[in-house]
Amino acid sequence: MASTRRLAAILAADVAGYSRLMGADEEGTHEHLKAHLRELVEPKIAEDRVHVVKNTGDGLLAEFPSVVDAVRCAVDVQRGKNAVSSACRLAMAD
């Protein structure tokens, strides 16, 4: 059986300081994270042909068809987050 190879970019996103935030205000942090995901992250993922590999609650791994798409999504989400609030800092790695 022949294997098929393809290139992909993996984006890892995590809320920086999530444990500290949860310790200080569990309900508020959870609500803020849910709103952030609903308003910023989920729409970007839906428009960018992304496959979410794993969702960990305060983070996710997502597969993009290209590095350009992954970086563009990360930048757009970070910029959108900065415009809304700095309470949850989304850390992204490639």
N, CA, C and O atoms as a GROMACS GRO file, in nm:
protein
  376
    1MET      N    1   0.084  -0.117   0.000
    1MET     CA    2   0.000   0.000   0.000
    1MET      C    3   0.089   0.124   0.000
    1MET      O    4   0.177   0.138   0.085
    2ALA      N    5   0.067   0.212  -0.094
    2ALA     CA    6   0.146   0.334  -0.106
    2ALA      C    7   0.096   0.438  -0.007
    2ALA      O    8  -0.025   0.456   0.011
    3SER      N    9   0.189   0.505   0.056
    3SER     CA   10   0.149   0.611   0.150
    3SER      C   11   0.144   0.746   0.078
    3SER      O   12   0.220   0.771  -0.016
    4THR      N   13   0.055   0.829   0.123
    4THR     CA   14   0.040   0.962   0.066
    4THR      C   15   0.100   1.062   0.163
    4THR      O   16   0.068   1.062   0.282
    5ARG      N   17   0.187   1.146   0.111
    5ARG     CA   18   0.248   1.248   0.195
    5ARG      C   19   0.190   1.384   0.159
    5ARG      O   20   0.152   1.408   0.044
    6ARG      N   21   0.183   1.470   0.258
    6ARG     CA   22   0.138   1.606   0.235
    6ARG      C   23   0.203   1.696   0.338
    6ARG      O   24   0.242   1.652   0.446
    7LEU      N   25   0.215   1.821   0.302
    7LEU     CA   26   0.269   1.919   0.395
    7LEU      C   27   0.154   1.986   0.469
    7LEU      O   28   0.046   2.006   0.413
    8ALA      N   29   0.178   2.019   0.593
    8ALA     CA   30   0.078   2.088   0.674
    8ALA      C   31   0.150   2.173   0.777
    8ALA      O   32   0.266   2.148   0.810
    9ALA      N   33   0.081   2.272   0.826
    9ALA     CA   34   0.134   2.355   0.935
    9ALA      C   35   0.047   2.330   1.058
    9ALA      O   36  -0.076   2.329   1.050
   10ILE      N   37   0.112   2.311   1.171
   10ILE     CA   38   0.041   2.288   1.296
   10ILE      C   39   0.055   2.412   1.383
   10ILE      O   40   0.165   2.461   1.407
   11LEU      N   41  -0.058   2.462   1.429
   11LEU     CA   42  -0.060   2.576   1.518
   11LEU      C   43  -0.098   2.526   1.658
   11LEU      O   44  -0.199   2.459   1.675
   12ALA      N   45  -0.016   2.560   1.755
   12ALA     CA   46  -0.045   2.528   1.895
   12ALA      C   47  -0.079   2.657   1.966
   12ALA      O   48   0.000   2.752   1.964
   13ALA      N   49  -0.195   2.662   2.029
   13ALA     CA   50  -0.238   2.782   2.101
   13ALA      C   51  -0.272   2.743   2.244
   13ALA      O   52  -0.330   2.637   2.269
   14ASP      N   53  -0.237   2.830   2.336
   14ASP     CA   54  -0.259   2.802   2.477
   14ASP      C   55  -0.281   2.935   2.549
   14ASP      O   56  -0.219   3.035   2.514
   15VAL      N   57  -0.367   2.936   2.649
   15VAL     CA   58  -0.387   3.057   2.727
   15VAL      C   59  -0.274   3.066   2.829
   15VAL      O   60  -0.261   2.980   2.916
   16ALA      N   61  -0.194   3.170   2.817
   16ALA     CA   62  -0.083   3.191   2.909
   16ALA      C   63  -0.136   3.226   3.047
   16ALA      O   64  -0.222   3.313   3.060
   17GLY      N   65  -0.085   3.159   3.150
   17GLY     CA   66  -0.125   3.188   3.287
   17GLY      C   67  -0.264   3.139   3.323
   17GLY      O   68  -0.327   3.193   3.415
   18TYR      N   69  -0.313   3.038   3.252
   18TYR     CA   70  -0.450   2.991   3.273
   18TYR      C   71  -0.474   2.943   3.416
   18TYR      O   72  -0.577   2.975   3.475
   19SER      N   73  -0.382   2.868   3.471
   19SER     CA   74  -0.399   2.819   3.608
   19SER      C   75  -0.407   2.934   3.708
   19SER      O   76  -0.490   2.931   3.799
   20ARG      N   77  -0.322   3.033   3.690
   20ARG     CA   78  -0.324   3.150   3.778
   20ARG      C   79  -0.457   3.224   3.766
   20ARG      O   80  -0.518   3.262   3.866
   21LEU      N   81  -0.503   3.244   3.640
   21LEU     CA   82  -0.629   3.312   3.616
   21LEU      C   83  -0.746   3.235   3.679
   21LEU      O   84  -0.835   3.294   3.740
   22MET      N   85  -0.744   3.103   3.663
   22MET     CA   86  -0.851   3.021   3.720
   22MET      C   87  -0.848   3.027   3.873
   22MET      O   88  -0.954   3.029   3.937
   23GLY      N   89  -0.729   3.031   3.932
   23GLY     CA   90  -0.717   3.041   4.077
   23GLY      C   91  -0.773   3.172   4.130
   23GLY      O   92  -0.830   3.176   4.239
   24ALA      N   93  -0.756   3.278   4.053
   24ALA     CA   94  -0.803   3.410   4.096
   24ALA      C   95  -0.953   3.429   4.074
   24ALA      O   96  -1.019   3.493   4.155
   25ASP      N   97  -1.006   3.374   3.965
   25ASP     CA   98  -1.148   3.393   3.932
   25ASP      C   99  -1.191   3.284   3.834
   25ASP      O  100  -1.190   3.304   3.713
   26GLU      N  101  -1.228   3.170   3.888
   26GLU     CA  102  -1.260   3.054   3.804
   26GLU      C  103  -1.377   3.079   3.709
   26GLU      O  104  -1.366   3.054   3.589
   27GLU      N  105  -1.488   3.129   3.761
   27GLU     CA  106  -1.606   3.150   3.677
   27GLU      C  107  -1.582   3.259   3.573
   27GLU      O  108  -1.618   3.242   3.457
   28GLY      N  109  -1.522   3.370   3.615
   28GLY     CA  110  -1.495   3.480   3.522
   28GLY      C  111  -1.398   3.440   3.412
   28GLY      O  112  -1.418   3.474   3.295
   29THR      N  113  -1.293   3.366   3.449
   29THR     CA  114  -1.195   3.321   3.351
   29THR      C  115  -1.259   3.227   3.250
   29THR      O  116  -1.235   3.238   3.130
   30HIS      N  117  -1.339   3.134   3.299
   30HIS     CA  118  -1.405   3.037   3.210
   30HIS      C  119  -1.499   3.108   3.113
   30HIS      O  120  -1.501   3.076   2.994
   31GLU      N  121  -1.578   3.201   3.164
   31GLU     CA  122  -1.670   3.276   3.077
   31GLU      C  123  -1.594   3.360   2.975
   31GLU      O  124  -1.632   3.367   2.859
   32HIS      N  125  -1.486   3.424   3.019
   32HIS     CA  126  -1.406   3.506   2.928
   32HIS      C  127  -1.344   3.419   2.818
   32HIS      O  128  -1.343   3.458   2.701
   33LEU      N  129  -1.293   3.302   2.855
   33LEU     CA  130  -1.234   3.211   2.756
   33LEU      C  131  -1.339   3.163   2.658
   33LEU      O  132  -1.313   3.160   2.537
   34LYS      N  133  -1.457   3.125   2.706
   34LYS     CA  134  -1.564   3.080   2.615
   34LYS      C  135  -1.601   3.190   2.517
   34LYS      O  136  -1.620   3.163   2.398
   35ALA      N  137  -1.612   3.314   2.566
   35ALA     CA  138  -1.646   3.426   2.477
   35ALA      C  139  -1.536   3.449   2.375
   35ALA      O  140  -1.564   3.476   2.258
   36HIS      N  141  -1.411   3.440   2.419
   36HIS     CA  142  -1.296   3.459   2.330
   36HIS      C  143  -1.296   3.353   2.219
   36HIS      O  144  -1.276   3.385   2.102
   37LEU      N  145  -1.320   3.230   2.256
   37LEU     CA  146  -1.324   3.123   2.156
   37LEU      C  147  -1.439   3.144   2.059
   37LEU      O  148  -1.421   3.131   1.938
   38ARG      N  149  -1.556   3.176   2.110
   38ARG     CA  150  -1.676   3.194   2.027
   38ARG      C  151  -1.663   3.313   1.933
   38ARG      O  152  -1.700   3.303   1.816
   39GLU      N  153  -1.610   3.425   1.981
   39GLU     CA  154  -1.607   3.548   1.904
   39GLU      C  155  -1.485   3.562   1.813
   39GLU      O  156  -1.494   3.625   1.707
   40LEU      N  157  -1.372   3.504   1.852
   40LEU     CA  158  -1.248   3.526   1.776
   40LEU      C  159  -1.191   3.400   1.713
   40LEU      O  160  -1.162   3.398   1.593
   41VAL      N  161  -1.174   3.296   1.792
   41VAL     CA  162  -1.102   3.177   1.744
   41VAL      C  163  -1.188   3.092   1.650
   41VAL      O  164  -1.144   3.060   1.540
   42GLU      N  165  -1.307   3.056   1.692
   42GLU     CA  166  -1.391   2.968   1.611
   42GLU      C  167  -1.424   3.025   1.472
   42GLU      O  168  -1.419   2.950   1.374
   43PRO      N  169  -1.457   3.155   1.460
   43PRO     CA  170  -1.481   3.209   1.326
   43PRO      C  171  -1.357   3.203   1.236
   43PRO      O  172  -1.369   3.175   1.117
   44LYS      N  173  -1.238   3.230   1.291
   44LYS     CA  174  -1.116   3.224   1.211
   44LYS      C  175  -1.089   3.081   1.166
   44LYS      O  176  -1.051   3.059   1.051
   45ILE      N  177  -1.107   2.987   1.253
   45ILE     CA  178  -1.084   2.846   1.218
   45ILE      C  179  -1.182   2.802   1.111
   45ILE      O  180  -1.144   2.730   1.019
   46ALA      N  181  -1.306   2.844   1.121
   46ALA     CA  182  -1.407   2.805   1.023
   46ALA      C  183  -1.376   2.859   0.884
   46ALA      O  184  -1.402   2.792   0.785
   47GLU      N  185  -1.321   2.979   0.875
   47GLU     CA  186  -1.296   3.039   0.743
   47GLU      C  187  -1.164   2.995   0.680
   47GLU      O  188  -1.143   3.019   0.562
   48ASP      N  189  -1.076   2.933   0.757
   48ASP     CA  190  -0.941   2.901   0.708
   48ASP      C  191  -0.918   2.754   0.673
   48ASP      O  192  -0.803   2.712   0.664
   49ARG      N  193  -1.023   2.674   0.653
   49ARG     CA  194  -1.008   2.533   0.615
   49ARG      C  195  -0.916   2.459   0.713
   49ARG      O  196  -0.820   2.394   0.673
   50VAL      N  197  -0.948   2.470   0.840
   50VAL     CA  198  -0.862   2.417   0.946
   50VAL      C  199  -0.922   2.290   1.004
   50VAL      O  200  -1.044   2.278   1.018
   51HIS      N  201  -0.835   2.198   1.038
   51HIS     CA  202  -0.875   2.077   1.109
   51HIS      C  203  -0.821   2.089   1.252
   51HIS      O  204  -0.700   2.091   1.273
   52VAL      N  205  -0.913   2.097   1.350
   52VAL     CA  206  -0.871   2.102   1.490
   52VAL      C  207  -0.835   1.960   1.531
   52VAL      O  208  -0.920   1.871   1.532
   53VAL      N  209  -0.709   1.940   1.564
   53VAL     CA  210  -0.659   1.808   1.601
   53VAL      C  211  -0.696   1.776   1.745
   53VAL      O  212  -0.736   1.664   1.776
   54LYS      N  213  -0.680   1.876   1.833
   54LYS     CA  214  -0.708   1.855   1.975
   54LYS      C  215  -0.747   1.986   2.039
   54LYS      O  216  -0.687   2.090   2.013
   55ASN      N  217  -0.849   1.980   2.124
   55ASN     CA  218  -0.892   2.095   2.202
   55ASN      C  219  -0.875   2.056   2.349
   55ASN      O  220  -0.934   1.958   2.395
   56THR      N  221  -0.794   2.133   2.422
   56THR     CA  222  -0.764   2.097   2.560
   56THR      C  223  -0.836   2.182   2.662
   56THR      O  224  -0.803   2.176   2.781
   57GLY      N  225  -0.930   2.261   2.622
   57GLY     CA  226  -1.000   2.350   2.715
   57GLY      C  227  -0.940   2.489   2.712
   57GLY      O  228  -1.008   2.585   2.674
   58ASP      N  229  -0.813   2.500   2.750
   58ASP     CA  230  -0.747   2.631   2.745
   58ASP      C  231  -0.650   2.641   2.628
   58ASP      O  232  -0.573   2.736   2.619
   59GLY      N  233  -0.653   2.544   2.539
   59GLY     CA  234  -0.564   2.547   2.424
   59GLY      C  235  -0.614   2.456   2.314
   59GLY      O  236  -0.713   2.385   2.330
   60LEU      N  237  -0.542   2.459   2.202
   60LEU     CA  238  -0.579   2.372   2.091
   60LEU      C  239  -0.460   2.348   1.999
   60LEU      O  240  -0.365   2.426   1.994
   61LEU      N  241  -0.469   2.241   1.927
   61LEU     CA  242  -0.377   2.210   1.817
   61LEU      C  243  -0.461   2.209   1.691
   61LEU      O  244  -0.564   2.142   1.685
   62ALA      N  245  -0.417   2.283   1.590
   62ALA     CA  246  -0.492   2.292   1.465
   62ALA      C  247  -0.400   2.271   1.347
   62ALA      O  248  -0.286   2.319   1.345
   63GLU      N  249  -0.449   2.199   1.247
   63GLU     CA  250  -0.373   2.170   1.125
   63GLU      C  251  -0.422   2.261   1.013
   63GLU      O  252  -0.542   2.265   0.982
   64PHE      N  253  -0.329   2.334   0.953
   64PHE     CA  254  -0.359   2.425   0.844
   64PHE      C  255  -0.298   2.371   0.715
   64PHE      O  256  -0.196   2.302   0.719
   65PRO      N  257  -0.359   2.403   0.601
   65PRO     CA  258  -0.304   2.356   0.474
   65PRO      C  259  -0.175   2.427   0.434
   65PRO      O  260  -0.102   2.379   0.347
   66SER      N  261  -0.145   2.540   0.497
   66SER     CA  262  -0.020   2.610   0.464
   66SER      C  263   0.030   2.689   0.585
   66SER      O  264  -0.048   2.724   0.674
   67VAL      N  265   0.158   2.716   0.586
   67VAL     CA  266   0.218   2.797   0.692
   67VAL      C  267   0.160   2.938   0.689
   67VAL      O  268   0.133   2.997   0.794
   68VAL      N  269   0.141   2.991   0.570
   68VAL     CA  270   0.085   3.127   0.557
   68VAL      C  271  -0.052   3.135   0.624
   68VAL      O  272  -0.079   3.231   0.695
   69ASP      N  273  -0.137   3.036   0.602
   69ASP     CA  274  -0.270   3.035   0.664
   69ASP      C  275  -0.260   3.027   0.817
   69ASP      O  276  -0.336   3.094   0.887
   70ALA      N  277  -0.168   2.946   0.867
   70ALA     CA  278  -0.151   2.932   1.012
   70ALA      C  279  -0.105   3.062   1.076
   70ALA      O  280  -0.158   3.104   1.179
   71VAL      N  281  -0.007   3.126   1.014
   71VAL     CA  282   0.045   3.252   1.069
   71VAL      C  283  -0.061   3.361   1.060
   71VAL      O  284  -0.080   3.438   1.155
   72ARG      N  285  -0.129   3.368   0.948
   72ARG     CA  286  -0.234   3.470   0.932
   72ARG      C  287  -0.344   3.452   1.038
   72ARG      O  288  -0.390   3.550   1.096
   73CYS      N  289  -0.385   3.330   1.062
   73CYS     CA  290  -0.487   3.303   1.163
   73CYS      C  291  -0.437   3.344   1.301
   73CYS      O  292  -0.509   3.409   1.377
   74ALA      N  293  -0.313   3.307   1.335
   74ALA     CA  294  -0.257   3.342   1.466
   74ALA      C  295  -0.252   3.492   1.485
   74ALA      O  296  -0.288   3.543   1.592
   75VAL      N  297  -0.207   3.564   1.384
   75VAL     CA  298  -0.197   3.710   1.392
   75VAL      C  299  -0.336   3.772   1.405
   75VAL      O  300  -0.356   3.861   1.488
   76ASP      N  301  -0.430   3.727   1.325
   76ASP     CA  302  -0.566   3.782   1.329
   76ASP      C  303  -0.632   3.758   1.465
   76ASP      O  304  -0.696   3.848   1.520
   77VAL      N  305  -0.615   3.638   1.520
   77VAL     CA  306  -0.673   3.608   1.650
   77VAL      C  307  -0.606   3.693   1.758
   77VAL      O  308  -0.675   3.748   1.844
   78GLN      N  309  -0.475   3.705   1.754
   78GLN     CA  310  -0.404   3.784   1.854
   78GLN      C  311  -0.443   3.931   1.847
   78GLN      O  312  -0.465   3.995   1.949
   79ARG      N  313  -0.452   3.985   1.726
   79ARG     CA  314  -0.493   4.125   1.709
   79ARG      C  315  -0.636   4.146   1.758
   79ARG      O  316  -0.666   4.245   1.825
   80GLY      N  317  -0.724   4.053   1.725
   80GLY     CA  318  -0.862   4.063   1.769
   80GLY      C  319  -0.874   4.054   1.920
   80GLY      O  320  -0.953   4.125   1.981
   81LYS      N  321  -0.794   3.967   1.979
   81LYS     CA  322  -0.793   3.951   2.124
   81LYS      C  323  -0.744   4.078   2.190
   81LYS      O  324  -0.801   4.121   2.291
   82ASN      N  325  -0.642   4.139   2.136
   82ASN     CA  326  -0.588   4.262   2.193
   82ASN      C  327  -0.689   4.375   2.187
   82ASN      O  328  -0.693   4.461   2.275
   83ALA      N  329  -0.772   4.376   2.083
   83ALA     CA  330  -0.874   4.480   2.069
   83ALA      C  331  -0.987   4.460   2.170
   83ALA      O  332  -1.051   4.556   2.212
   84VAL      N  333  -1.010   4.335   2.210
   84VAL     CA  334  -1.120   4.305   2.301
   84VAL      C  335  -1.076   4.320   2.447
   84VAL      O  336  -1.139   4.394   2.523
   85SER      N  337  -0.969   4.252   2.485
   85SER     CA  338  -0.926   4.251   2.625
   85SER      C  339  -0.792   4.182   2.636
   85SER      O  340  -0.756   4.101   2.550
   86SER      N  341  -0.720   4.214   2.739
   86SER     CA  342  -0.593   4.146   2.762
   86SER      C  343  -0.603   4.048   2.879
   86SER      O  344  -0.500   4.000   2.926
   87ALA      N  345  -0.723   4.016   2.927
   87ALA     CA  346  -0.738   3.928   3.041
   87ALA      C  347  -0.689   3.787   3.011
   87ALA      O  348  -0.630   3.724   3.098
   88CYS      N  349  -0.711   3.737   2.891
   88CYS     CA  350  -0.659   3.606   2.852
   88CYS      C  351  -0.557   3.629   2.739
   88CYS      O  352  -0.593   3.675   2.631
   89ARG      N  353  -0.433   3.598   2.766
   89ARG     CA  354  -0.330   3.613   2.664
   89ARG      C  355  -0.313   3.479   2.594
   89ARG      O  356  -0.273   3.380   2.656
   90LEU      N  357  -0.342   3.476   2.467
   90LEU     CA  358  -0.333   3.354   2.390
   90LEU      C  359  -0.192   3.343   2.335
   90LEU      O  360  -0.151   3.424   2.253
   91ALA      N  361  -0.120   3.242   2.380
   91ALA     CA  362   0.017   3.220   2.334
   91ALA      C  363   0.012   3.120   2.219
   91ALA      O  364  -0.050   3.014   2.232
   92MET      N  365   0.076   3.151   2.108
   92MET     CA  366   0.074   3.062   1.992
   92MET      C  367   0.215   3.027   1.952
   92MET      O  368   0.306   3.110   1.956
   93ALA      N  369   0.232   2.902   1.914
   93ALA     CA  370   0.361   2.853   1.866
   93ALA      C  371   0.339   2.779   1.736
   93ALA      O  372   0.230   2.726   1.713
   94ASP      N  373   0.440   2.775   1.651
   94ASP     CA  374   0.426   2.701   1.525
   94ASP      C  375   0.504   2.572   1.531
   94ASP      O  376   0.505   2.496   1.434
   0.00000   0.00000   0.00000
